[in-house]
């Protein structure tokens, strides 16, 4: 009969005289080993001896479930002598260890070792340690079956991509089991060697997530190591994954992280303004950093979801840079024409107008670079002909920057734009216009 065996080291009361002790490679009290029927139980009870220490006698005992204890082997004068019932299955390991091969249900019980010796001064010492062997005839999970579950909480991987995961198991192994599982994907592809965490084999899924049934199984060549009969149906299970739902979960995680990054960068930009940053180069570096962080995240998150799906959930944001009309007249619209992100197709790079795609509350931000040294730059944010916010440079110097922010409620198709309030030369590289929908009505 196939079975599952695991060993729990149990603390024993013992007295020690001299310096002899169990070595660091010996199992610790409470350590667990997992075996199956027919496998070999190894108890590496090795001793560390000081110069002059001598082992006089070693005895090994077995206690069954009725608490009957019997001697199973002794070692005296380097002669290992197992009792007849164990003569073909017991082997001596080093100076205290024991090996029991082909374990069966009848071997269940407590195994202990007693080492008696003396040190160089003739002082006697005694060392004892014991372990418990239990046999189970089923898969080593909480209910002796394999289960596949879907964990839809998104996690960001080391490469920056967002992932969800499938879990296979409910195993009770404290560390990686003595086998791996095999995953079959909806496309009939197979994946081996997935990671093991907290009793589960883990399959990580990234966009695009395949729609369909995912199966986890213990391969035939590993069933004996998993303590399964070859014809057992408990060694496999499957779970249906909604691919589109999983993709939407990953996209929302991307956008949430992106908004947090935007807020952090906006706060940093405000601090730069407060600190009188007067270098166009420094601000250009910040814009390039913003560009490198925003564009890959948007490209990844929108790769597998259509614009229609995003619009249906009421999400809208945009970011544009670069000034087309670098010498506008007073009250002229600033036309920022290099669109980096516009997930609702709401910004017109030809005339500089942003048309609200939904009813709601919007946040807008503008940055303006100045190329004159004789006057101050001045520009404003307008929405439906009403000035929402304006800003100007602190000094009439080349390279000065100004930023503004505004929050305004717009109805669908109402417009927001930036206007120049001083007719001078403006820096195309230091100018940007961005915004996003905070709350949809």
Buried (B, 14 or more C-beta within 10 A) or exposed (E): EBBBBBBBBBEBEEEEEBBBBBBEEBBEBEEBBBBBBBBEBBBBBBBBBEEEBEBEEBBBBBBEEEEEEEEBBBBEEEEBEBBEEBEEBBBBBEBBBBBBBEBEEEBBBBBBBBBBBBBEEEEEBBBBBBBBBBBBBBBBBEEBBBBBBBEEEBEEEEEEBBBBBBBBBBBBBEEEBBBBBBBBBBEEEEBEEBEBEEBBBBBBBBBBBBBBEBBBBBBEEBBBBBBBBEEBEBBBBBBEBBBEBBBBBBBBBBBEBBEEBBEEBBEEBEEBBEEEBBEBEEBBEBBEEBBEBBEEBBEBBBEBBEEEBBBEEBBBBBBBBBBBBBEBEEEBBBBBBBBBBBBBEBBBBEEBBBBBBBBBEBBBBBBBBBBBEEEBBBBBBBBEEEEBBBBBBEEBBBBBBBBBBBEBBBEEEBBBBBBBBBBBBBBBBBBBBBBBBEEBE
